[in-house]
């Protein structure tokens, strides 16, 4: 889920920095992971 979210984000914003993408998606994927469990 995290990797697919990162791919979608990269396709939508190719000029954005990868670290900012990681910083934005990491807490979201953590919360989603907890909800899945």
C-alpha distance matrix in Angstrom:
0.0 3.8 5.5 5.2 6.1 8.6 9.9 10.5 12.1 14.1 15.4 16.4 18.0 19.0 21.7 19.7 19.6 16.6 17.4 17.5 14.0 12.8 15.1 14.0 10.2 10.8 12.6 10.4 7.4 10.3 11.8 9.0 8.9 12.7 12.8 11.1 13.7
3.8 0.0 3.8 5.5 5.1 6.2 8.7 10.0 10.4 12.2 14.3 15.3 16.0 17.0 19.3 16.9 16.4 13.2 13.7 14.0 10.7 9.1 11.6 10.9 7.2 7.6 10.1 8.7 5.8 8.9 11.2 9.5 9.4 13.0 14.0 13.0 15.2
5.5 3.8 0.0 3.8 5.4 5.0 6.2 8.7 9.7 10.4 12.4 14.2 15.0 15.2 17.8 16.0 15.4 12.1 13.4 14.3 10.9 9.8 13.0 12.7 9.5 10.2 13.4 12.2 9.6 12.5 14.9 13.2 12.9 16.6 17.5 16.1 18.3
5.2 5.5 3.8 0.0 3.8 5.3 5.0 6.2 8.5 9.7 10.6 12.3 14.0 14.6 17.7 16.3 16.6 13.8 15.7 15.9 12.1 12.0 15.1 13.8 10.7 12.4 15.0 12.9 10.7 14.2 15.8 13.4 13.9 17.6 17.7 16.2 18.9
6.1 5.1 5.4 3.8 0.0 3.8 5.4 5.2 6.1 8.5 9.9 10.5 11.9 13.3 16.0 14.1 14.7 12.3 13.8 13.2 9.4 9.8 12.4 10.5 7.5 10.0 12.3 10.0 8.7 12.5 13.7 11.8 13.1 16.5 16.5 15.8 18.8
8.6 6.2 5.0 5.3 3.8 0.0 3.8 5.5 5.0 6.0 8.6 9.8 10.2 10.8 13.2 11.3 11.4 8.7 10.6 10.6 6.9 7.4 10.6 9.6 7.3 9.7 12.7 11.4 10.3 13.7 15.6 14.4 15.2 18.6 19.2 18.7 21.2
9.9 8.7 6.2 5.0 5.4 3.8 0.0 3.8 5.4 5.1 6.2 8.6 9.8 9.7 13.0 12.1 12.8 10.4 13.2 13.4 9.8 10.9 14.2 13.2 11.1 13.4 16.5 14.8 13.5 17.0 18.8 17.1 17.9 21.4 21.8 20.7 23.4
10.5 10.0 8.7 6.2 5.2 5.5 3.8 0.0 3.8 5.4 5.1 6.2 8.5 9.7 13.0 12.3 13.9 12.3 14.9 14.1 10.5 12.3 15.0 13.0 11.2 14.3 16.6 14.4 13.7 17.5 18.6 16.6 18.2 21.5 21.3 20.5 23.6
12.1 10.4 9.7 8.5 6.1 5.0 5.4 3.8 0.0 3.8 5.4 5.1 5.9 7.8 10.4 8.9 10.6 9.5 11.9 10.7 7.3 9.9 12.2 10.1 9.2 12.6 14.9 13.1 13.2 16.8 17.9 16.7 18.5 21.6 21.6 21.5 24.4
14.1 12.2 10.4 9.7 8.5 6.0 5.1 5.4 3.8 0.0 3.8 5.4 5.1 4.9 8.0 7.5 9.0 8.0 11.3 10.9 8.0 10.5 13.3 12.2 11.6 14.5 17.3 16.1 15.9 19.2 20.9 19.8 21.0 24.3 24.7 24.3 27.1
15.4 14.3 12.4 10.6 9.9 8.6 6.2 5.1 5.4 3.8 0.0 3.8 5.6 5.6 9.3 10.0 12.3 11.7 15.0 14.4 11.5 14.1 16.8 15.2 14.4 17.6 20.2 18.4 18.1 21.7 23.0 21.4 23.0 26.3 26.2 25.6 28.6
16.4 15.3 14.2 12.3 10.5 9.8 8.6 6.2 5.1 5.4 3.8 0.0 3.8 6.3 9.0 9.3 12.3 12.5 15.3 13.8 11.2 14.4 16.3 14.1 13.9 17.4 19.5 17.5 18.0 21.6 22.4 21.0 23.1 26.1 25.8 25.7 28.9
18.0 16.0 15.0 14.0 11.9 10.2 9.8 8.5 5.9 5.1 5.6 3.8 0.0 3.8 5.5 5.6 8.9 9.9 12.8 11.1 9.3 12.9 14.6 12.8 13.5 16.8 19.0 17.7 18.5 21.8 22.8 22.1 24.0 26.9 27.0 27.2 30.1
19.0 17.0 15.2 14.6 13.3 10.8 9.7 9.7 7.8 4.9 5.6 6.3 3.8 0.0 3.8 5.6 8.2 9.1 12.5 11.9 10.4 13.5 15.7 14.9 15.3 18.2 20.9 20.0 20.2 23.4 25.0 24.2 25.7 28.8 29.2 29.0 31.8
21.7 19.3 17.8 17.7 16.0 13.2 13.0 13.0 10.4 8.0 9.3 9.0 5.5 3.8 0.0 3.8 6.6 9.0 11.9 11.0 10.7 14.0 15.6 15.0 16.3 19.0 21.6 21.1 21.9 24.7 26.3 26.0 27.6 30.4 31.0 31.2 33.9
19.7 16.9 16.0 16.3 14.1 11.3 12.1 12.3 8.9 7.5 10.0 9.3 5.6 5.6 3.8 0.0 3.8 6.4 8.7 7.3 7.3 10.7 11.9 11.4 13.1 15.7 18.1 17.9 18.9 21.5 23.1 23.1 24.7 27.3 28.1 28.6 31.1
19.6 16.4 15.4 16.6 14.7 11.4 12.8 13.9 10.6 9.0 12.3 12.3 8.9 8.2 6.6 3.8 0.0 3.8 5.5 5.5 6.5 8.9 10.1 10.9 12.6 14.3 17.1 17.6 18.3 20.4 22.5 22.9 24.0 26.6 27.9 28.3 30.4
16.6 13.2 12.1 13.8 12.3 8.7 10.4 12.3 9.5 8.0 11.7 12.5 9.9 9.1 9.0 6.4 3.8 0.0 3.8 5.5 5.0 6.2 8.6 9.9 10.6 11.9 15.1 15.7 15.7 17.8 20.3 20.5 21.1 23.9 25.4 25.5 27.5
17.4 13.7 13.4 15.7 13.8 10.6 13.2 14.9 11.9 11.3 15.0 15.3 12.8 12.5 11.9 8.7 5.5 3.8 0.0 3.8 5.3 5.0 6.0 8.5 9.9 10.3 13.2 14.6 14.9 16.4 18.9 19.8 20.3 22.7 24.5 25.0 26.6
17.5 14.0 14.3 15.9 13.2 10.6 13.4 14.1 10.7 10.9 14.4 13.8 11.1 11.9 11.0 7.3 5.5 5.5 3.8 0.0 3.8 5.4 5.0 6.0 8.6 9.9 12.1 13.1 14.3 16.0 17.9 18.9 20.1 22.2 23.6 24.6 26.5
14.0 10.7 10.9 12.1 9.4 6.9 9.8 10.5 7.3 8.0 11.5 11.2 9.3 10.4 10.7 7.3 6.5 5.0 5.3 3.8 0.0 3.8 5.5 5.1 6.1 8.3 11.0 11.2 11.8 14.2 16.1 16.4 17.7 20.2 21.4 21.9 24.1
12.8 9.1 9.8 12.0 9.8 7.4 10.9 12.3 9.9 10.5 14.1 14.4 12.9 13.5 14.0 10.7 8.9 6.2 5.0 5.4 3.8 0.0 3.8 5.4 5.3 5.7 9.0 10.0 10.0 11.7 14.3 14.9 15.5 17.9 19.7 20.1 21.8
15.1 11.6 13.0 15.1 12.4 10.6 14.2 15.0 12.2 13.3 16.8 16.3 14.6 15.7 15.6 11.9 10.1 8.6 6.0 5.0 5.5 3.8 0.0 3.8 5.7 5.5 7.4 9.4 10.5 11.4 13.5 15.0 15.9 17.7 19.5 20.7 22.2
14.0 10.9 12.7 13.8 10.5 9.6 13.2 13.0 10.1 12.2 15.2 14.1 12.8 14.9 15.0 11.4 10.9 9.9 8.5 6.0 5.1 5.4 3.8 0.0 3.8 5.9 6.9 7.3 9.3 11.1 12.2 13.3 15.1 16.9 18.0 19.3 21.4
10.2 7.2 9.5 10.7 7.5 7.3 11.1 11.2 9.2 11.6 14.4 13.9 13.5 15.3 16.3 13.1 12.6 10.6 9.9 8.6 6.1 5.3 5.7 3.8 0.0 3.8 5.8 5.2 6.0 8.5 10.1 10.4 11.9 14.2 15.3 16.1 18.3
10.8 7.6 10.2 12.4 10.0 9.7 13.4 14.3 12.6 14.5 17.6 17.4 16.8 18.2 19.0 15.7 14.3 11.9 10.3 9.9 8.3 5.7 5.5 5.9 3.8 0.0 3.9 5.5 5.3 6.2 8.8 9.9 10.4 12.4 14.4 15.3 16.7
12.6 10.1 13.4 15.0 12.3 12.7 16.5 16.6 14.9 17.3 20.2 19.5 19.0 20.9 21.6 18.1 17.1 15.1 13.2 12.1 11.0 9.0 7.4 6.9 5.8 3.9 0.0 3.8 5.5 5.0 6.2 8.6 9.7 10.7 12.5 14.2 15.6
10.4 8.7 12.2 12.9 10.0 11.4 14.8 14.4 13.1 16.1 18.4 17.5 17.7 20.0 21.1 17.9 17.6 15.7 14.6 13.1 11.2 10.0 9.4 7.3 5.2 5.5 3.8 0.0 3.8 5.4 5.3 6.2 8.5 10.0 10.7 12.3 14.5
7.4 5.8 9.6 10.7 8.7 10.3 13.5 13.7 13.2 15.9 18.1 18.0 18.5 20.2 21.9 18.9 18.3 15.7 14.9 14.3 11.8 10.0 10.5 9.3 6.0 5.3 5.5 3.8 0.0 3.8 5.5 5.0 5.9 8.6 9.7 10.3 12.3
10.3 8.9 12.5 14.2 12.5 13.7 17.0 17.5 16.8 19.2 21.7 21.6 21.8 23.4 24.7 21.5 20.4 17.8 16.4 16.0 14.2 11.7 11.4 11.1 8.5 6.2 5.0 5.4 3.8 0.0 3.8 5.5 5.0 6.3 8.7 9.9 10.8
11.8 11.2 14.9 15.8 13.7 15.6 18.8 18.6 17.9 20.9 23.0 22.4 22.8 25.0 26.3 23.1 22.5 20.3 18.9 17.9 16.1 14.3 13.5 12.2 10.1 8.8 6.2 5.3 5.5 3.8 0.0 3.8 5.4 5.2 6.3 8.7 10.1
9.0 9.5 13.2 13.4 11.8 14.4 17.1 16.6 16.7 19.8 21.4 21.0 22.1 24.2 26.0 23.1 22.9 20.5 19.8 18.9 16.4 14.9 15.0 13.3 10.4 9.9 8.6 6.2 5.0 5.5 3.8 0.0 3.8 5.4 5.0 6.2 8.8
8.9 9.4 12.9 13.9 13.1 15.2 17.9 18.2 18.5 21.0 23.0 23.1 24.0 25.7 27.6 24.7 24.0 21.1 20.3 20.1 17.7 15.5 15.9 15.1 11.9 10.4 9.7 8.5 5.9 5.0 5.4 3.8 0.0 3.8 5.4 5.1 6.4
12.7 13.0 16.6 17.6 16.5 18.6 21.4 21.5 21.6 24.3 26.3 26.1 26.9 28.8 30.4 27.3 26.6 23.9 22.7 22.2 20.2 17.9 17.7 16.9 14.2 12.4 10.7 10.0 8.6 6.3 5.2 5.4 3.8 0.0 3.8 5.5 5.3
12.8 14.0 17.5 17.7 16.5 19.2 21.8 21.3 21.6 24.7 26.2 25.8 27.0 29.2 31.0 28.1 27.9 25.4 24.5 23.6 21.4 19.7 19.5 18.0 15.3 14.4 12.5 10.7 9.7 8.7 6.3 5.0 5.4 3.8 0.0 3.8 5.4
11.1 13.0 16.1 16.2 15.8 18.7 20.7 20.5 21.5 24.3 25.6 25.7 27.2 29.0 31.2 28.6 28.3 25.5 25.0 24.6 21.9 20.1 20.7 19.3 16.1 15.3 14.2 12.3 10.3 9.9 8.7 6.2 5.1 5.5 3.8 0.0 3.8
13.7 15.2 18.3 18.9 18.8 21.2 23.4 23.6 24.4 27.1 28.6 28.9 30.1 31.8 33.9 31.1 30.4 27.5 26.6 26.5 24.1 21.8 22.2 21.4 18.3 16.7 15.6 14.5 12.3 10.8 10.1 8.8 6.4 5.3 5.4 3.8 0.0
